[in-house]
Amino acid sequence: MEQLSKNNKNNRLIGRIVALNSGDVSDCCTLVKTQTKTMQLNINAVGKNNGNVSGIVLDKLQFEQSEQSYNVKVPTDNSDNFETVTISTADELIDFARKLNSGDVETAKAFVKLQNDIDLKGKEWEPLGNDVGNAFSGVFDGNRNTISNFVIKGKSTAKGFFGYLKGEVYNLTVNCVITGKNTGAGETCGGIAAHNDGGTIGNCAAVVGLVGLICGKGKYGALVGSNTGKIFRCYTAGLIRLKTIKWYIGFPILSLIALIVVALLLPTSETLPMFVPLPNDPGIQRIPGQVGMTEGNAVSLRFERVISVDTSTGLCLLNMVHPGTSTHNMVVQICITDAQAFEIMGSAGRSDADQRKLGENPMYDPENHRMVLAESGNIPPGYRLESIPLLSQPNGAVIPAGEYDAIAYLTFYNPESNARVMVETQFAVTLQVK
């Protein structure tokens, strides 16, 4: 196909990661394809750069498992400065968007944690922060989850999961379709955010179909349309097609995403990940002479069944060994049931509002619902991890000295795609808190 290397003469800006950058973009990669009906377009990762760009990799995923992986830090306590919000369902996400877009000040600066993947089942999405006056200025922790199967269209000139972002977003993947207006108006589109207005986006991904972009002076980025903030360690995948795709009408969103992925995979041997790469735990140490296996489906591990917890340092002594005979990455959590937490500490660590909301759910059972006391980062095969820190609970609850029954909860991930690939495993352990 014919190659084009610049954005068109109508001042339309297109970027496989960011359309217009006036901030910082670093350590990102893209598998996005850009084309018209008759031409393959050679579009840059950043359509126009007025800021700083470094470490960009094109047409290849470049997230290595190493001792120097970034450790995302987000607030975990509930202070007077922000409200803590947990989101588990599509209805809760839509309700959060409604509050933010109606101008609720507390919602705008909230600390949000996504509890699981959310499928919006083809719904038309109203961007979070649909107006500059309703910009999200809090912290949104996607918690390595994906929000998928939604469409952004309509008359809005800011199209993205976030319309206007002034806060921070981490560990979030979005999987969506954005349709252009096909007019001369100046719209801005991006999978994570249309406008990153001084905010921070880290460890995120956007798998998008940007379609119907025929003319005009818009900004079209797979991750962000216009950036004046900071973006790091993100990837994009999908298709930017500069002509209305007539066969798109009437197709389910998942079918379109499947076609996008197929189009991506045809010219490359790379596997498309559907989850943000997991940050390695900063405490991991390589086991001499051991390298993780690349084939098979096996996990082996060794750790303490009596875990010492030093409240003066906040560390849980695991002595976890994840030998190179394993084929999957691993994350470990140390948990107790809510019922235990209420008996031991008088609460399960949540804010009063979150615990009240959880208690209103008819499916809530304190004997089965868990409170996470400590959690590791990623532990690749061939590494060991001596200890993990206790988590700071939103309401400040601290486990007192004593000996308690607990659960070591292990989750396994494909080292290439970062998708969960095995049924979670749990073991009974004893906590000795000193």
N, C-alpha and C positions, 0 to 999 in steps of 0.2 A: 504494500500500500504506500501511497505518497506520504512523506513525512513533513510535518510542520513543526517548527521549534519556537514559535512565539504566540502570545495571545493576540486575538484579532484586533483589527483596526478600530473597532467600536469601543475600545477601552474596557472590554470585558476581560476580567482577570480570572484565570483558572489555575489551580494548584493541586497536585496530587496529595499534598498534605495541607498547605495553607495557600490561600489565594493572594492575600496582601499581608505582609509581615512588617510590623514596625516595632517588634519586641524581640524576644529570644526564642529560637527553636533549636533544639539539640538532640542528638542521639535518637533519631526517628528513622523509620523505614517505610517504604510503600510498595504495594503490589497493584496499585490502581492502574487501570487501562483507560485511555481517553481516545475517543474516536467520533467521527461522523459516519454517515451511512456509507461513504465511499473512501474515507481517509483515516489512517491511523495517525493520531496526533502525538507528537513528541513534546509533551508538556512537562515543565519542570516541577519538582516537588514543591517549590514556592513560586507562585506566579509572578510576584513582584516583591523584592526585598528592600526594605528601608531600615532593617535592623541587623541582628546577628543570627547567623545560621551556621551550624557546625554538626559534623557527625551524621550526615544524611546518607542513607543507603537506598539505592533504587533497585527495584525488581528482585529483591532478596531480603529474607528475614535475617536480622543480624543481632539477635538477642542471645548472647552467650551465657552459659552458667559459669559464674566466676565468683571468687571471694569478694569482689568489689561491687557487687550488685547494689543498686540504690535501695535504701531502707526508707519507705514512705512514713512520715510522721504526721499524724493528724490528731486533733484534740480528742480526748476520751473522757473528759470530765464535764459535768453540766454546771456551768457557771452562770452568773447573772448576765453574761454578754450574749449568750445564744441558747436556743432551745434545741434539745436533742430529739430527733425524729428517726424512728426505724420504719422502713417500708418493706412489706412482704408481698403485697398483692397489687394487681393492676389498678384496682379501685383506690387503694391507698396512694398510689403514685399519681393517679388522675386527680384525687382530692388535694394532694400537695400542690400540684400545678395550679389548680383552681384558686387556692389560697394565695399562692405567690402572685399570680397574675391579677388578683383583685386588689393588690397593694398591701397585703398583710406584712407589717414590718418585721415581726418576730420570725415569720416563715422565711423571709428574704435572707436573714442572717443565721439560719439554723445550721446545726451540725446534723447531717443526714447520713444514715448508714443503710445500704441496701442489703436485705437479708438473704435474698435468693434471686435466681433468674426470673425475669418477668416477660411473658409473651402478651403483647397488646392485641394480638389476633386481628391485624389489619386495620386497626383504628386510625383515624386521622388525629395526629398529635398536635396539640397547641403547645409551642415551645415554652419551656420554663424561662420566665422572664421575657414575656412577649413584647415588652416595651422597655426602653432605656430606663424609665422611672421605676420599673419593677424588676430590675436586674437582680440575679441571685448573687449575694455577697458572702454567703456562708461557706461551709465545707461539705462536699458531697463525696462520700466514700462508697464507691461501687462494690467494694469488698470482693473483687474478682468475679462479679456477676455480669450478666448480659441482659440488656433490655432490647427486645427484638420485635420484628413484625409490625412496624408502624409506618405510616405515610405522613409526610409533611407537604402540604400544598396550600391552596387558597391564596388570599390577597396579601398575606403578611410579607414584609420586605426583610424579615430576619428569620431565616428558616434553619433550624437545627434542634437537637434535643434541648439545648439551651439556646434561647434567642440572644439574650444579653447576659454575659457572665462577668462578674467582678470578683468572684470568690475563688475557691479551689475545688478541683475535681480530680480524684485519684481512682485507679483500679476499676474503671468502668469500660465496658464494651457496648456499643450500640450497633444494631443491625437494622437498616431502614432504607426507605426510598424517599428521595426528595425530588419534587417536580418543580421545574422553573416556570416562570409566568409567560414566557414567550412574548414579552413586551419590552419597551425601551426603558422601563423603570429600573432604578438601581437597587436590586435586591441583593442580599448577602446570604450565602448558604454554607453550612458546614455540618458534618455528621454529629460531632460533639457539641459545637457551638457555632452560631453564625458570627457573633462578635465576642471575642475574648478581650474584654476591656480592662486590661491590667491584672487579670486573674492568672491562675496557675492551673495547667492541665498536665498531669503526670501519670505515666503507666496506664494509658488509656488506648482504646482502639475504636476505629469506625469502619464497619463493613457496609458500604453504601452504594446505592444506585442513584446517581444524579442524572436526571433525564429531562428532555424538553427544553434545553437551553439554546434557543435559536438566535436570539439577538439581544441587544441591550448593553448596559454598562454595569452589569452585576459582578459580584465577586463569588466564585464558586470553588470552595476547597473541600476535599474529602473529609478532613478533620475539623478545620476552622476556616471560616470565610475571611475574617479580618482579625488580626492578632496584634495587640499592643502589650501583651503580658508575657508569660513564660510557658513554654511547651517543652517537655522532655520525655524521652523513652516511650514514644507512642508509635503505633503503626496504623496504616490504612490499607484497605483492600476494597475491590469493587470495580465499578464501571462509571465513568463520566461520559455520557453520550450526548452530543450536541445537536440532537434532532429528536423531535417527539417520536417515541417508540410506539407505533400504533397497535402492535400486538400486545402491549402492556395492559391496555384497558380490558378489564374483566378477568385478568389472571390473578390468582391469589398471590399475596405478597411473598409467601415462602417460595412459590414457584419462580418468581422473578429473582429472588436471592439465589436460588439453586442455579438458575441460568447464568447469573453473574459469576458465581463460583466456578462453574464449568468453563466459562470463557476465560477465567483467570488461570485455571489449571492446564488448559490445553498447551500454551506455549512454554510452560516452566515445569520443572520437576519439584519445585518447592511445595511443601504442604501448607495449606492455609490454616492458621490457627484461628479459633473462634473465641479465645479467651486471652486476656492480657497476660504477658509473661509474668510468672510469679517471682517476686523479689526473693533472692536467696537470703536465708537467715544470716545476719552479720557475724554470728558466732561459729559458723561451720568451719571444720578443718578437714583437709583432704587426708584420707587414709593412705599411707605410703604404699605404692605398688598396686593400687586398686583403681580401675576405670570402669564406669558403668557399662553394662551390656547394651547392645543396640538392637538385639532381636529377642523374641520370646515374650513371655507374659508371666513374670515371676517377681515376687517381693520377699526379701528377707530382712530381718532387723533384730537388734538386741538393745534392751534398755532396762533400767532399774524398775523393779516391781514395787519397791519401797522408795518413794521420792521425797527427799529432804527439801524443805522449803525454809529458806533463811529470810525472815521478814526484815532484817536489817539491811540486806542487799536487794531484796525483792526477787531472788533467783530460785528457781526450782531445779534441783540437780537430777538430770535425766541419764547422763552418760549414754545417749542414744548413738548406736552404731548402725549405719545404713550401708552395707557392703556393696561392692561393685557387682555382685551377682544379681542385684535387683535391676529391673528394667523400667522403673517408674520413679518419678519424683514423689516426695512425701511431705505432708504437713501434719504436725501433731498438736492436739489440744488437750489440756487437762481440765476436766469438768466435774462438777457435782450437780445433783438434781436441784431444782428450785426448792423442793421440800426440805432437803438438807440445808440449803442456804438460809432459808427462813429460820430453821432451828438453830443454826450456828451463828448467823450474823444478824438475823432479824429482817433481812431483805435478800433479794436476788441480784442486787447491784444496780438495778435499773432506776431511772428517775421515777418519781411517783406517777407522772402522767403516762409513761410507757408501761409501767406495771399495771396501772388501772386499765389501760387500753387492752393489754394482753389478757387480763382477767375477764374482760367482757366477751372474749372469744369462747364460744361454747365448747370448742375442741381443746382448750387449755387444760392441761393436767400437770400440776406441780411435781408429781412423782415421775413424769417422763420428760418434762421440759428441762433443759440444762442451762446452767450458768457456766460460762467459760472463765476459768481462773487464769489460765496462761495459754499462749499460743505461739508456736514457732513460725518462722518464715519457711521458705522452701528448703528441703534437705535433699540434694541430688544423690543418686547412687555413688558410692565410693567416698562418702563424707561421714564424719561423726559430728555430734553436737553435744557439748557437755551440759549446758543449762539453757533454760528459757526464762524470761522475766514474767512476773505476775503482771496482769493487766490492771490498769487503773480503772475502777468501775465508775460509771456515770454519777452515782450518788455518793461516791467516796467510801463505800463499804470495804472493809479489810478483814480477811480471814484471821481469826485469833489463833494463838498457840494451841496445839492439841494434835491428836491423831485421828484421821478421817478416812473413810472409804471414798474412793474417787474412780473416775473413768479416764483412761487414756484413749482418745478418739483419733484415729488415723485416717487421713484422706489421701488418695493417690491420684497422680496426674500424669498424663502423657507428656514426656519431655519435649516433644516436637510441637504438639498442638496446644498444650496446657489444659486440655479438656480432662474432666474427671473420667477415669477409664476403668475403675474397679469399684465394687461395693465397699463402702467404708467399713473399717474394722475397729473394734474396740476391745480393750482389755481392762480388767479390774486391777486397780493399783491402790496403794496405801499412801496417804500424805502424812508426813511428819513435819508439822509446822513448829518452828522454834523462834 
